[in-house]
Amino acid sequence: MTLFARNDKLEFAPAEEVRAVQGQLLKQHVEYCMGHSRFYQERLAGIDLETVSLKELPLTAKMEVSIRNSEFVAVGPENVADIVFSSGTTGWPTKILYSQGDLERLAYNEERAFKTCGLGASDIVLLTCTMDRCFIAGLAYYLGVQAVGAASIRNGHGTMEGHGEVIKHADPTTIVGVPSFLRKLGVYLRERGMDLRETSIDKLVCIGEPLRDAQMQPLSIATDLEEMWGAKVFSTYASTETVTTFCECSAQAGGHLHPALGLVEIFGADGKEVPDGEPGEVVVTPLGIEGMPLIRYKTGDISFIRREPCACGRTSPRLGPILGRKKQLLKVRGTSLYPQAVFAALDEMPEVSEYYLKVYAEDTLSDRLAVHLSLRPGPVDVDVVLRRLQARLRVKPEVIVEPEADIRRVVFTPESRKPVRFIDLRK
Ligand SMILES: [Zn+2]
């Protein structure tokens, strides 16, 4: 028997029905945590299960899961099915365990997410994320494709040429991947004569990088991808700890959370909940987890919630794009921004080929930003780049132009799973 609830219709149900079902699921979740997790046994002492509500429960920090790791484990070794590591806050990766039931929940979670962006049994899905290296994402997408009844092509971190061959010979309808990689792949294949708009691909499910800005307007990466591939882009977001996905629907207006699988809240810098639409830290309570259940887990990611009715008919809350990481907030002479805003501005300048951002502590109130970038061949005035950055960001960074090979050496390191574009020297 698994703990999670399969309830396909709940995402379309009226608010009162959702509240009643979620109240029951939360009560079961809290009861399970109190009975199986040493961390929560201690943390939840004195909570009355009969009257329990989300708002009275304590928050859980990433650091606690990292430092008191074994106290979160709620199953015996005979019930552990998969072990992964998530990048930790202490420099050490955090170990996360899943039970067999958690993997079934993961499949259901990803099935709901894929169905939200319109996948069905006749789709063929090219997965460009790795299944191994102790990551959960690749496995989650694979299980989700299987649960939908679609076909998977597990090409992982294959070469661009290899992906091109797969596209030519296996006719995928959908690609799951990181947006900047999908753009690079598109450019590569187009330069080699492939007409991407004529391929079978009509959906790009995008992970790891945002597609929209704080006003929900598409970033240039989103419009580039749609134009280049002749496909629709859908943003999807989850984390190793919460294994609960937010996925965009056909309205492309924020990621829906399946209401039987989790609860979401947004907290401001003052530790208080913010009104809908205002950005703050994403806090998730995943429901029905057995291995390492969590309550009000602070993800460290910054976004906002939208609750107005969606064009797709779902009543579930939608999460906006990830605007940045809480600890990466930059403060420059009274203006606050996240590195992602700098990246989005640079992505919109076709003359910039590669870049990274370095930040130094100037004084206690202000940071100093240095943008290291390389330029494509051709006549480019670096002052123009600087002025455009300044206009977009409302702060003036230093701009340092370097050869592309030097920038790439910093950005693409074998130690990191993602490109390193942010170097924080403030501590
Ligand atoms: Zn929708």
Boltz pocket constraint, residues with backbone or C-beta under 6 A from the ligand:
constraints:
  - pocket:
      binder: B
      contacts: [[A, 249], [A, 250], [A, 251], [A, 254], [A, 256], [A, 310], [A, 311], [A, 312], [A, 313], [A, 314]]
      max_distance: 6.0
